[in-house]
């Protein structure tokens, strides 16, 4: 007798159990989907005073906000950080380089930079 025939009945039973468990899992997961559920009315009455508001200019901090602390150490750190921060310069150079490569290929990106 071949060894796989000995377990053929158990394998068939396991497949039946696996299919039944899959079906139960599908039913359980799909039962959460309510296709014809009553949807809430999204028409919310928003007061006119909320619709026409604009942020006051005073809400925006000044570009040199750290000077308000009157700390020489903070001011020197911020000036050093601004001088050493080359992220924007690098990004601008990469864009200009990409634009030059596109122009070499005979196309145009349509982006115009003024230096």
N, C-alpha and C positions, 0 to 999 in steps of 0.2 A: 504494500500500500504506500502510495506517495505521501510525503509529509504534509503537503498543502491541502490534500483532500481531507485530512483529519480535522483541519480547522475551517473548512469551507462553510459549515453551518454557522460558526461563530462570526466569520467575516461577513456573511450575508446579514446576520443579525446586527452587527456593528454598523453596516451601511444603512439599514433601516432606521436605527436609532439616530444616526447622524442626519439623515434626511428629515426625520421628525423634529429633531432639535433645530435644524435650519428653518423648517417651516414655522415652528413656534417663535423663533427669533425674528423672522420676517413679519409675522403677524403682530408681535409685540412692538416692533419698531414702527410699523406702518399704522398702528392704532393711534399714534400721536398725531398723525396728519389729519386734520379736520379740513376737508376740502370745501364744504359748504357751511362753514362756521359763520356765525353772525359777526361781521366785522364792525368794530366801533366806528362811530362817525368822527372823522378827523377834522371836521370844520370847527375849529376852536375860535372863539371870539377873543381876539387880541385887541387890547385897548389902543386907541390911536396914539396915545402918548408914548407907547412902546415902539410903534412903527416909525415915528418921526424923530427919534432921538439920535444924536450924533455925539461921539466922544469929544469932550472938551479938549482943547489943545494943551491945557495944563496937565492932563492925564498922562501925556507922553513925557518920559524923562529927558533931560537935556543930554546932548551928546557927550558932554564932559561932566557927567553926574558925580564922578568920584571927587571932583574938586570941592564939592559941598562939604565933605568931611574934613577939609583943611588938614590933611595928613600928607606930610612930605614923602613918607615912605610909600603910601598908596599911590600918590601921584607919580613917583619915579617908577614904580612897578607897572602902572598902567601905560606910561609912555614907552617903557622898554617892551612891553607886550605888543603895543601897536607898531613899534618899529620892527620887531622881529616876526610879526605875523605876516607871512607872505602868501597866505592861502588865496586871497583874492587876486593878487598879482600872478600867481601860478595858474589859477583858473583862467584868467584873461589870456595869458600866453598860450595855454592849451587850446583855447577857442580860436585864437588868431592862427595858430599852427594848423589846426584842422581846416580852417577856412582857406589857408594857403594851399594845402594839399588838395582840397576840392577844386580850387581854381586851376591848379596844375593839371588835374584830370579833365579840365574843360567844362566844369559845371559851376554853378553859383549857388551858395546857400541862401543868399538874400539877406544875410546879416551884415549890417554896416556898423563898424566901430570907429569912433573918432578918438584919436589919441591926443 
